[in-house]
């Protein structure tokens, strides 16, 4: 018969988490009470079972509450031990095996021990896997093998090793010498020698710490043989289970998770799922993972925009207000904790969830200007005549941002089309049909812009999505090259000298690249500088979005580029600066003056504030009275109506009529907020039953007494007297000026007299020229051979030209006279110098004429001359050919 002895407690059990101490206790019911031991030494321990048929007393004894009929050979239930003082608990599984009563109790055979007695004499933790009984007739029959309970070994035990697990014995070891051995994985199969057994005593040991995540269970077989190797007992199966400990943190599948959610999504919208796995036993609390959100960045518009399902890891939205134009991405830190999320005992790990707010078309495109202009060349097509710029806050280069332009009026003949620049999103107004200047002098196009994607539900088209574009037709194109506007975004208030961009333009002439110099063409506020050589644009002053030069938050400047070619080529470029508002203007109180009745509850003063900034750097405003002087808060009070308006009223029951300066502190909602102390002049006056100031009350409220009024009237009379005296003096002076005699005789006064001069001759009409001398000689030999005084002065002589002195670039003022005299002498001595209209002398006509004699043109009646060749000279001589060629026929 086999005996299995197990230790009552596991070594170093105190190293386990107290709430995780698990053990399996196997007891056998054979008709008497079996004591449950192992925790009975502790005081204040209470036990509970999940089986109503069995209970555990305070001393650890298991008993049946009623007569139990067990249909099978075993029953299993859980026992929980509670220590209410230490707030700890333990669980163990109890397996009750059904035993048989001996029918031959008290009978013994000589020379042999009673088996039942031996069984009762065995220690309470020794089990007999096989029981051998002998009947009264001396015959031995073997009962069925007992079920060996599994052996539980905690992982990560600290030793010392080897550590005893159980002792295996056979009841025959008192008769013969037995050798014990074990086989299986962990003994004689890899991993080798995890377990070993003492061959003599049968004690089985574990040799090293166990790791449940490496291997959760082992199946071994125990053997018993005699000294000759003969089998004494049949092999028995041993099952060893490694008890899990919480020694593994949850591990996320990914360290970074990426998800997305549409802007404007409603609360409860699914975003993504994060998953963490725990290598510990998932059937126990060691492997049960729970999730929670640790932080969210940024915390706008709420610090809790998302929530996570603690069991599944699903992240959903929990608040409204997702706006991609304000926050494009959220970073959420998610924590996974085992032990069902218990932060005191569980192990944790974190991962990052990046949530992108995807764009929806909730911002319609808007033109940056209400009117665009351009010039259309005549009889040319595929020419861009204007660039239409739009602003769209949606995701760039997406269907929600891409602009689609449409001409809705002004082009019935289809001369134009508008194409979209895929990079800048500008509308390029292009001529697609030739324009006739005589037919169309000007066009007025109305253009509408929209997106490729439809607007989101509830979003209306902006009135700035329509613009007018006047175009003028030109007969020809002859203007500098114009380049597309460059748009940059910049916060207002950047310091002077900030580099904005580099405007580069290269003009190519043939294959040679010319150098370019840059200059400003238009800078209305004189805010910019441009480097003449490299085209870098910097700020020359602080850019102010609230300036009068800003239109729709855009400042526009134009620059000119000119190369050094011959002739020089030029080009222009436009820079558009979109200024982002910062909170640089404090609010101003309005109105500045008001009146109120001297008694309260009759009327109040409605006040508001004006701020030159734009949202979100304006309202809601905070109105309050200063604490100093104390009379302000004593006499006045402010009641807030809403974010933009408040009411100023009297706090006391009566205030004397007069004009009072009431300071009010107004603070805006910018970041950081700005405040301003404005003074409102309040006229307090007596009022009638309608709450209006009376006439007497108005004068009294103004603070003017009788003496003040008399003083004002005297000042007015004195001023009128001075004006009258000045007018009389001016008239008297004018009269004296007209009566004064001239100091010179009018006949001697040469002013305004007409001077007469004699006329010259009649010009060329008075000159008699002999034009018969103007005949071209056959050659120039006679000119070259003539004497020095005989030549034509209207021809350029064929001689070497004289060398003139080099003219200085900037003559010295003292050399101007010499310079003029030298030039005069050079002109007089230059034989090739004009004028050609001087008196011409011709003394040689030359021989012959290249035109031949004209005597042959004399009419002749003789028929000897043949004029038929005139027909070959063309249509110009057709008339002469008809007159002379056919004379005989006529």
VENRACOR-V25937 format. One record per backbone hydrogen bond with DSSP energy under -1.0 kcal/mol. CO is the residue of the C=O (numbers start at 0). NH is the residue of the N-H. E is the energy in kcal/mol with one decimal. If there is no record, write none. Layout:
{{CO	NH	E} {CO	NH	E}}
This chain:
{{0	170	-4.5} {2	168	-3.5} {3	126	-2.1} {4	166	-2.8} {9	12	-1.1} {11	14	-1.5} {12	15	-1.9} {16	19	-2.5} {17	20	-1.2} {20	90	-1.6} {22	92	-1.8} {24	94	-2.1} {26	96	-2.2} {28	98	-2.7} {33	61	-1.1} {38	41	-1.3} {45	81	-3.3} {47	79	-3.1} {50	53	-1.3} {52	64	-2.4} {54	62	-2.6} {56	59	-1.9} {60	56	-2.8} {62	54	-2.3} {72	97	-3.1} {74	95	-3.2} {76	93	-3.1} {77	49	-1.5} {78	91	-1.9} {79	47	-2.1} {80	89	-2.2} {81	45	-2.2} {82	86	-1.0} {82	87	-1.9} {87	82	-2.8} {89	80	-2.5} {91	78	-2.8} {92	24	-2.2} {93	76	-2.2} {94	26	-1.8} {95	74	-2.1} {96	28	-2.6} {103	106	-1.6} {108	111	-1.6} {113	117	-2.6} {114	118	-2.2} {115	119	-2.2} {116	120	-1.9} {122	125	-1.7} {124	5	-1.5} {126	3	-2.8} {128	145	-4.0} {130	142	-1.3} {132	140	-1.8} {134	137	-1.7} {138	134	-2.5} {140	132	-1.3} {150	240	-3.1} {152	242	-3.0} {162	205	-2.6} {165	203	-3.3} {166	4	-3.2} {168	2	-5.4} {169	172	-1.9} {171	174	-1.6} {171	175	-2.3} {178	224	-2.3} {180	222	-3.1} {182	220	-2.3} {183	186	-2.2} {183	187	-1.1} {183	188	-1.5} {185	193	-1.7} {185	194	-2.5} {186	192	-1.9} {188	185	-2.4} {193	206	-2.6} {195	204	-3.2} {197	201	-2.3} {198	179	-1.8} {201	167	-3.1} {202	197	-2.7} {203	164	-3.3} {204	195	-1.8} {205	162	-2.8} {209	155	-2.5} {210	214	-2.3} {215	241	-2.6} {217	239	-2.8} {219	237	-3.5} {220	182	-2.0} {221	235	-1.7} {222	180	-1.8} {223	231	-2.7} {223	232	-1.4} {224	178	-3.4} {225	228	-1.8} {229	225	-2.5} {235	221	-2.7} {237	219	-3.1} {238	150	-3.7} {239	217	-2.6} {240	152	-3.2} {242	154	-2.0} {244	246	-2.1} {250	276	-3.1} {254	351	-2.5} {256	353	-3.5} {258	355	-2.9} {260	357	-2.1} {261	264	-1.4} {265	268	-1.3} {268	316	-2.1} {271	314	-3.4} {274	252	-2.3} {276	250	-3.3} {280	283	-1.4} {280	286	-1.2} {283	286	-1.3} {284	338	-1.9} {287	339	-2.2} {289	336	-2.6} {291	334	-3.1} {294	332	-2.0} {296	330	-3.3} {297	299	-1.1} {304	317	-2.4} {304	318	-1.1} {306	315	-2.4} {308	312	-2.2} {309	290	-2.0} {312	273	-2.2} {313	308	-2.5} {314	270	-2.7} {314	271	-1.2} {315	306	-2.5} {316	267	-3.0} {321	263	-1.5} {322	325	-1.3} {322	326	-3.0} {327	356	-2.3} {329	354	-2.9} {330	296	-2.3} {331	352	-3.4} {332	293	-3.1} {333	350	-2.2} {334	291	-1.8} {335	348	-1.7} {336	289	-2.4} {338	341	-1.3} {341	345	-2.7} {346	337	-2.2} {348	335	-3.0} {350	333	-2.7} {351	256	-3.1} {352	331	-3.1} {353	258	-2.7} {354	329	-2.8} {355	260	-2.2} {357	262	-2.2} {359	361	-2.4} {360	455	-3.1} {365	390	-3.2} {369	467	-2.3} {371	469	-1.2} {373	471	-2.0} {375	473	-3.5} {382	430	-2.1} {385	428	-2.3} {387	426	-3.1} {388	367	-2.0} {390	365	-2.2} {397	400	-2.1} {397	401	-3.0} {398	452	-2.0} {401	451	-1.3} {403	449	-2.0} {405	447	-2.9} {408	445	-2.4} {410	413	-1.1} {414	431	-2.6} {414	432	-1.5} {416	429	-3.3} {418	427	-3.7} {420	424	-2.2} {425	420	-3.0} {426	387	-3.1} {427	418	-2.1} {428	384	-2.9} {429	416	-2.2} {430	381	-3.7} {434	378	-1.8} {435	439	-3.0} {440	472	-2.4} {442	470	-2.9} {444	468	-3.1} {445	407	-2.8} {445	408	-1.1} {446	466	-2.4} {447	405	-2.4} {449	403	-3.0} {455	458	-2.1} {461	464	-1.6} {463	366	-3.1} {464	448	-2.4} {466	446	-3.1} {467	371	-2.2} {468	444	-2.4} {469	373	-1.2} {470	442	-2.9} {471	375	-3.2} {480	571	-3.0} {485	575	-3.6} {487	577	-3.4} {489	579	-2.7} {494	497	-1.3} {497	538	-1.6} {500	536	-3.3} {506	513	-1.5} {508	511	-2.1} {511	508	-2.2} {514	563	-1.0} {516	561	-2.3} {518	559	-3.1} {521	557	-2.4} {522	525	-1.5} {526	539	-4.2} {526	540	-1.2} {528	537	-2.4} {530	534	-1.7} {531	517	-2.1} {534	502	-3.2} {535	530	-2.4} {536	499	-3.0} {537	528	-2.7} {538	496	-2.2} {542	492	-2.3} {543	546	-1.6} {546	549	-1.4} {550	553	-1.6} {552	578	-2.7} {553	550	-2.1} {554	576	-3.2} {556	574	-3.2} {557	520	-2.8} {557	521	-2.5} {558	572	-2.2} {559	518	-2.1} {560	570	-2.2} {561	516	-2.6} {568	562	-2.5} {569	480	-1.4} {570	560	-3.0} {571	482	-2.0} {572	558	-3.0} {573	485	-3.2} {574	556	-2.3} {575	487	-2.5} {576	554	-2.5} {577	489	-2.8} {579	491	-2.1} {581	583	-2.0} {587	609	-2.7} {589	607	-2.9} {591	680	-2.9} {593	682	-2.9} {595	684	-1.9} {597	654	-1.8} {604	647	-3.1} {606	645	-2.3} {607	589	-2.6} {609	587	-2.8} {613	616	-2.7} {617	668	-2.8} {621	666	-1.9} {623	664	-3.2} {628	631	-1.3} {629	633	-1.4} {630	634	-2.2} {631	635	-2.6} {634	650	-3.2} {636	648	-2.3} {638	646	-2.8} {642	620	-4.1} {644	640	-1.9} {644	641	-1.9} {645	606	-2.8} {646	638	-2.6} {647	604	-2.6} {648	636	-2.2} {657	683	-3.4} {659	681	-3.2} {661	679	-2.3} {663	677	-2.5} {664	623	-1.8} {665	675	-2.2} {666	621	-2.3} {673	667	-2.4} {675	665	-2.7} {677	663	-3.1} {679	661	-2.4} {680	593	-2.5} {681	659	-3.1} {682	595	-2.7} {683	657	-2.1} {684	597	-1.6} {685	693	-1.8} {687	690	-1.5} {691	687	-2.5} {693	697	-2.4} {694	698	-2.0} {695	699	-2.5} {696	700	-2.8} {697	701	-1.6} {698	703	-1.2} {699	702	-1.1} {704	708	-1.6} {705	709	-2.3} {706	710	-2.1} {707	711	-1.8} {708	712	-2.0} {709	713	-2.3} {710	714	-1.9} {711	715	-1.7} {712	716	-2.2} {713	717	-2.3} {714	718	-1.9} {715	719	-2.2} {716	720	-2.2} {717	721	-2.0} {718	722	-1.7} {719	723	-2.1} {720	724	-2.3} {721	725	-1.7} {722	726	-1.8} {723	727	-2.0} {724	728	-1.9} {725	729	-1.8} {726	730	-1.9} {727	731	-1.9} {728	732	-1.9} {729	733	-1.6} {730	734	-1.9} {731	735	-1.8} {732	736	-1.5} {733	737	-1.4} {734	738	-1.4} {749	752	-1.2} {761	764	-1.1} {762	765	-1.3} {763	766	-1.1} {768	770	-1.0} {769	772	-1.1} {770	773	-1.5} {772	774	-2.2} {779	783	-1.9} {780	784	-1.8} {786	789	-1.0} {796	798	-1.6} {811	814	-2.0} {812	815	-1.1} {814	818	-2.3} {815	819	-2.1} {816	820	-2.2} {817	821	-2.5} {818	822	-2.0} {819	823	-2.0} {820	824	-2.5} {821	825	-2.3} {822	826	-1.8} {823	827	-2.2} {824	828	-1.9} {829	832	-1.1} {848	851	-1.2} {853	856	-1.4} {854	857	-1.8} {866	869	-1.5} {867	870	-1.8} {868	871	-1.1} {869	872	-1.3} {873	876	-1.1} {874	877	-1.1} {876	880	-2.1} {877	881	-2.1} {878	882	-2.0} {879	883	-2.8} {880	884	-1.6} {885	889	-1.3}}
